[in-house]
Amino acid sequence: MKLDKKDLLGLEGMSAEAIELILDSAASFKEISERPVKKVPVLRGKTVVNLFFEPSTRTQASFELAEKRLSADTVNISKESSSVVKGETLRDTAENLQAMKIDLIVIRHSAAGAPHFLANLLDASIINAGDGAHEHPTQGLLDIFTLREKLGGLRDRKIVIVGDITHSRVARSNIFGLVTLGARVTLCGPPTMMPPGITRLGVEVEPDLRRAVADADAVNVLRIQLERQKVNLFPSVAEYANLYGVDRHIVARMKPEALIMHPGPINRGVEISQEVADSDRAVILEQVTNGVAIRMAVLYLILEGVQREPSLGEEETAEEVEARSKVV
Amino acid sequence: MGFRTKSTIMDADQIRRAVKRVAHEIVERNLGVDGVIVVGIRRRGVFLAQRIAECLQNIEDQAVPIGALDITLYRDDFQVKTSNPVVGTTEIQEDIHDKVIVLVDDVLYTGRTVRAALDELIDFGRPKQIQLAVLVDRGHREFPIKADYVGKNVPTSETEIVEVHLTELDGCDEVILGERQS
């Protein structure tokens, strides 16, 4: 099993086998960050550009650490420090980077589809680190990895995603991945933040948070993204916290072993209360630890896949793998 | 590409005896097993390392720590190989500083796997010594690497394939010599 694409643009349409390959690989990569020397030489000589057109601490640091722990050379470019402020287009920026012979671009952009545009334009590999309200595949993968690690498996597990589904690329990537792996996904949030027709993705909608969490195995709490809302979608932050905030009263209705997740950054006291965010149930910092492992796995698998000759699409037989491993 | 079996080089009894002899040699060379850690190279080296550690415990009545190395990320053929196996987990729980590491693999051939394993081990600390134990040495080295303990030397041609089967993974213990068929 190999990743057969040069890019990771989203989890929509990705096969269960491909997702599981990434998760299994990440489980191995996780150990590297525990070593005294947190570095392996596998991507030595590869150049990766982190092109972030939106602010990020977690995702950008996570990608950069993953790249460095695999020995890739990294360049960070942010919107403010780039020629974008002088009016350079995304296309020109990307083509200039490619002219410097880079191997992979990690891009975050406020416009949905920006990574796809680059993927079609360039020979370099592209990893989507969040495009508008579309997808954030590595966040989806690290959430799923954390769930699988904690729950043992995803099939028939009930995962609740609560918050602003309409504006959430994290929710979309989670939905695509979780549904593919056979989990039952329930979405919860104000009707103004629930895209019409979302049930077509194979999910259920339960507007009452108390009812939604009752038999859940995990609750993934989304950040209220005040910066993405063009109009006020709820009357006040206090009312949102009252109706959709995960606090101890909500936790009291959950199964005792159910997990609390949050992709960060946290608005404490809004979508999640202080005490719940800091409780034993919350695996928020483990998600962050797992994020580095997931990004290492994705970087490795994508750059490894690119090495292959294009004609070799078919799987090797067990004998061939065996024969080859003896030649090493 | 097919595979045709030519002959059985070692059967289960021969493997068992070879592992036992290698364990005795390790004790003899290191004057016991104090400070010795047995580290297997994935996948089959790990099972051989477990067997050697068991023998060492029987001989010296002292538990010997074991570890496992996955060398995928240290291979020198990332640029040329058409595909790689799934990355496995490396497990080195012990502090290897100033210890004697007995590195274990099933077949010693070009020496490239051992080169990668040496590089990976060094990232965990500075052992006093690294020794190499293999079940089969089939020759054709491409690097200046030599085994300290050898279960069996098997002269081969480069077109031949040596396959080690172990009960833990393959259901039986045997070493077979085969040939590639295109």
Interface residues (C-beta under 8 A of the other chain):
Chain A: M1 K2 L21 D24 S25 A27 S28 F29 E31 I32 R35 P36 V37 K39 V40 P41 V42 L70 A297 Y300 E304 Q307 R308 E309 L312 E316 E319 E320 V321 E322 A323 S325 K326 V327 V328
Chain B: M1 G2 F3 D70 T72 L73 Y74 R75 D77 F78 Q79 V80 K81 T82 S83 N84 P85 V86 V87 G88 T89 T90 E91 V107 Y109 T110 R112 T113 D119 E120 D123 F124 G125 I161 V162 E163 R180
